[in-house]
Amino acid sequence: MKIYLVRHGETEWNVEGRLQGKKNSQLTKKGIDHAKALQKKLKEVHFSKIYSSPLQRAKETAKILKGEREIGITLDPLLEEMGFGVWEGKSRQEIEEFWYEEFFHFWNEPQHYTPVDESGEEFNEVCRRTDEFLRKIHHEKRSGAVLVVAHGVVIKCIYARIKNLPLKDLWSPPFPKGTSLTIIEKTSDGESFLLEADTSHLNENT
């Protein structure tokens, strides 16, 4: 089985430098155009199933990528972005001003990061649910290809799982940009990358 793992398209809050977490902001025109460019690249791929985070920016991206395929989109909360608590909707500058130490840990020492309120998540919590998602689709024993549309931290957790990275190395390159494509091959011997955070479908016209 091959997993085509895609990050959602660019959003208005991405442009503004605001953390989204479980809140939503609309895809930008660029985000929509980039998703359409990837859809064109993948239009000949037969997907046996499409999974998406239930958050709006991921659902909209998945709908574009689905194209004219006669297949539903399965929304799975295990793929939701990390919850950032009171940080959601705030700019990086605002967060750094009021929570400098926590924000530094978030980006530089994720193993030491603790959310500033109870509605936020730790990295280990997100990685546990992404592990659960991978186990679930493994048990479904699907053949061919599946499409998964998710978020930045979720994708980095999947990377860390497959590469067997410690939490402190979670942010090691590459970083998945909007509509970047990663292809993972699952065999009886385990999982391996065929492509990582690829954006070759983008060009000056999009």
C-alpha positions, 0 to 999 in steps of 0.5 A: 500500500502507498500512502499519499500524505498531503498538507492542506493548502495555504490559508489566510491565517498562514499568510498572517502568521497566526496559529490555527490549531483546531480553529479554521481560516479559509484557504487563500486563492493560492492555496486553492490553486496549489491544491488544483495543481496537485490534483492535476498531478495525481488525477491518474492515481487510483485511490481506494480510500481518501482520509481527511482531518475534519477541520475545514481547511483539510476537508476543502483541500481533500475535496479538490484533490478528490476531483471527479473520483466517485469515492467518499472522503472519510473524516478522521479526528485522529488527523486533526491538527495539534490543539494550541489552546489560547494560542489559536488565532494569535500571531507568532509575535503575540505568542512570543511576547506573552509566552516566550519560554513556552514558544521557544520550547515549542519550536526549539525543544519540543521535548520540553514543551508544555501547553499553557492551558488545559485545552492545548495538547502536548506533542506526544499526544498528537504523535500517539493519535497519528500512530493510532491512525497508521495502525488503523489503516494498516489493519484495514489491509488496503491495497493500492493507494490511499490519500491522507490530507492532514496538518503540519504537526500531524505530518511531522509526527508521522515522519518521526514515527517512520524515521524513529526520531526522538521528540527532540528532533521532531522539527528536523527537515523537511518541513511540509509546506502547503499542499506538499506531497509525501508518499509512504510505502507500507510493506510487510517489512515496514514503512519507507519514504518514496517522496518527502514534502515534495512541491514540484507540482507548483510553478510560477503560474500558481 
